[in-house]
């Protein structure tokens, strides 16, 4: 399975608890698309969230985020790892 990093905007002032709740929303529906969300990072000052996942395609990652209520179109496949 491929790995992906996606980026969300608009999370200024979000707390760690709110990030955890958003991550749990992804985990609740990820199986429907064959995706697994491994980790999420937050920069509350910049309002950015970064999610690391594995799955069959970037479109599948996008569908999970859409179903979980926080869509993004900024998804990058990570084909090279060191």
C-alpha positions in Angstrom: 0.0 0.0 0.0 1.1 3.5 -0.7 1.8 6.2 1.9 0.2 9.6 1.8 0.6 13.0 3.6 -2.3 15.4 3.5 -2.6 18.9 4.6 -5.7 20.7 6.0 -6.1 24.5 6.5 -8.5 26.4 8.8 -7.5 24.8 12.1 -6.3 28.0 13.9 -6.7 27.7 17.6 -7.6 24.0 17.5 -6.7 22.0 20.6 -5.0 18.6 20.9 -8.3 17.2 22.1 -10.1 18.6 19.0 -7.4 17.1 16.8 -7.8 13.7 18.5 -11.5 13.9 17.9 -11.0 14.6 14.2 -8.5 11.8 14.0 -11.0 9.4 15.6 -13.6 10.4 13.0 -11.2 9.3 10.3 -10.5 6.0 12.1 -14.2 5.4 12.3 -14.7 5.4 8.5 -11.2 4.5 7.2 -12.0 0.8 6.7 -14.7 1.7 4.2 -12.0 2.9 1.8 -9.2 0.5 2.7 -7.2 3.4 4.3 -5.4 3.6 7.6 -4.6 6.9 9.2 -1.4 6.4 11.2 -0.7 9.9 12.8 -1.8 13.5 12.7 0.1 16.7 13.6 -1.2 20.1 14.3 0.2 23.6 14.1 -2.6 25.6 15.8 -1.0 29.0 15.1 -0.8 28.4 11.3 -4.1 26.5 11.4 -2.5 23.5 9.6 -3.1 19.8 10.2 -0.9 17.1 8.6 -2.1 13.5 8.4 0.0 10.4 7.5 -1.9 7.5 6.1 -1.6 4.4 4.0 -4.1 3.2 1.4 -4.9 2.3 -2.2 -5.0 5.9 -3.6 -5.1 9.6 -2.8 -8.7 9.6 -3.8 -9.5 7.0 -1.1 -7.8 9.2 1.4 -9.8 12.2 0.3 -13.1 10.3 0.5 -12.3 9.3 4.1 -11.7 12.9 5.1 -14.9 14.0 3.3 -16.9 11.4 5.2 -15.3 12.3 8.5 -16.3 16.0 8.0 -12.9 17.6 7.2 -12.3 17.4 3.5 -9.0 18.3 1.8 -7.7 18.2 -1.8 -4.1 18.6 -0.7 -2.9 14.9 -0.6 0.6 13.8 -1.6 1.8 10.3 -2.3 5.1 9.5 -0.6 6.8 7.1 -2.9 10.4 7.5 -1.5 11.3 7.0 2.2 14.8 6.9 3.8 
